[in-house]
Structures are given as structure tokens and as C-alpha cells.
Amino acid sequence: MRPESYIQAAQAYLVASAQSRHSTDDSHRHPPFLTISREAGAGAHALAERVVEILNGPQPRVPWALFDDNLVQEVLREHDLPTDLARYMTEDKVAEVSELIEVALGLHPHKDALVGKVNATIIALARMGNVILVGRGAHVLTRAFPGGLHVRLIAELEHRRDYLAHAHGLEPRVAEERIAALDVGRRAYVKRHFSSDVTDPMAYDMVINTTAQSIDSIAGMLAHRIIARDPRVVTHS
């Protein structure tokens, strides 16, 4: 799916979710949502897309939406920020000297301030429910919300390298270097902003090895778990 399609889908979800909750008494229900933390190349985005497809198949009461790369665009829109700030809001980078210089010159807000806006949006989306939130410490931010299912995806390095190389047309060596950089950046992001270890298995409800399992089988299992927690996920009010 193209990035603009994700943004359109996210906007449609927000409208439908707001309308449903305005017309229905959900005061005693904790809406379901899924967070996915991942090793680079473990297939998180493809898995999240498939889970959304499954959950939206039986005409859900509120449509499900995926917030991954499109989360940044939603944050910029919600907080009325210029779109060129998107390059400072990636989770795979930590603060650099160039950023500090640009902050001092007043060229853009400090990254920590932008992360605060991302965090606020993640919390708001989780409270609305029927969302899949990929990365950015969402499992830490939303741990106190009873409706959440928190998953960590891992896989053997060779599998992740081949997956990334195929998905992005990279040479295996380049794909492996990209994986190392992404994993380091994501660990640093969660450590810096949440004082947590993203690799700690106790921070998740499930840690899933995607090396020898198909995306379809894992997605089906996760959708089943979500529906089992709240059967109203797939029924009309």
C-alpha cells in the first residue's frame, strides 16, 4: 500500500471510530488494540497489514487501522506541524550533533519535544482502540491499558536479511548493515525515551519467531486472540 493510502485509511478510521463511540455507550469497555515491536526484517509491517485485513473482513463494528510509517503524518497533522519535520521523527536515529546545532539555531524543535507529540498521539489512538501500533515504544506507553495485546517479533538474521533484501531490492551485505543500524537505533530510542530494554521478553504478552512461520498463520492467530478478548470486535452494535 502506498504511503498516501495509509494516510487516507488512517483518516477514515478516525472518522468512523469517533462516530461509533459518539453513538454507543462504551464507558465500561476497554477497546482492543495491538502493539508490535520488532527486529528489523522480521516482517512486522506485512503482518500488521494482514491482521487489519482479517479483522476488517467480518464487517467490524469499528474498522481497524494500522499506524506505522503513517503515524508520523498523523502526528504532524494533529499538531499542525510542518511536514519537513518528518525526517526528525524516525525511531531508528538518536540525537546527532547536527540536530543540536539546528535546534540552537532555531531551525526546528528538539527531537524530544517531537517525541512527546508522537507519544501523545499513540496514547490517544490506543484509547480509541481498533488500531495496530508498530514500534516507537508503543508497548511501554500503553501497558496500563487493559485492551492491549503486546507482541515482539524476532527472526534469525539470515531470514531477516533475505526479507529486507527482497523487500527493498538490496544486496545481502547492504541489507545486513541496514538491519544492524535499525536494531541499534530502535533499542536506543526505547532506552532513551522510556528507560526500557526493547529486547526484554517480559515486556510483551508474546514473543514470536517469524523465521519458520508464515505471515498468514501468525496473523490468523493474533486476530483470533484479539477477537477472543472481545467478540464485539467483529459485530455490529
Number of C-alpha atoms within 10 A of each C-alpha: 6 6 11 11 11 19 20 12 17 22 14 14 19 18 11 16 19 12 12 16 13 10 9 9 10 11 8 6 10 16 21 24 24 25 27 25 24 23 24 25 28 26 22 22 17 12 22 26 17 19 27 19 16 19 24 18 11 12 13 16 17 26 24 26 28 24 24 18 16 17 21 23 22 17 22 19 12 12 12 9 13 11 12 9 16 14 9 19 20 17 17 17 17 17 14 8 8 9 17 15 12 13 14 12 9 10 10 17 15 16 18 14 10 21 19 12 17 22 19 13 18 24 16 12 20 24 19 17 21 28 26 26 25 24 23 28 25 22 26 18 15 23 15 9 16 13 21 25 22 22 21 25 21 21 20 14 17 13 16 22 26 17 19 23 19 13 12 9 12 16 13 16 11 14 23 21 11 18 20 15 14 18 18 16 17 25 21 21 25 21 14 14 14 14 11 16 18 26 18 10 12 10 17 19 13 15 19 15 14 20 17 9 11 11 19 14 12 18 21 16 12 21 20 15 13 21 14 11 15 14 11 15 24 18 11 10 12
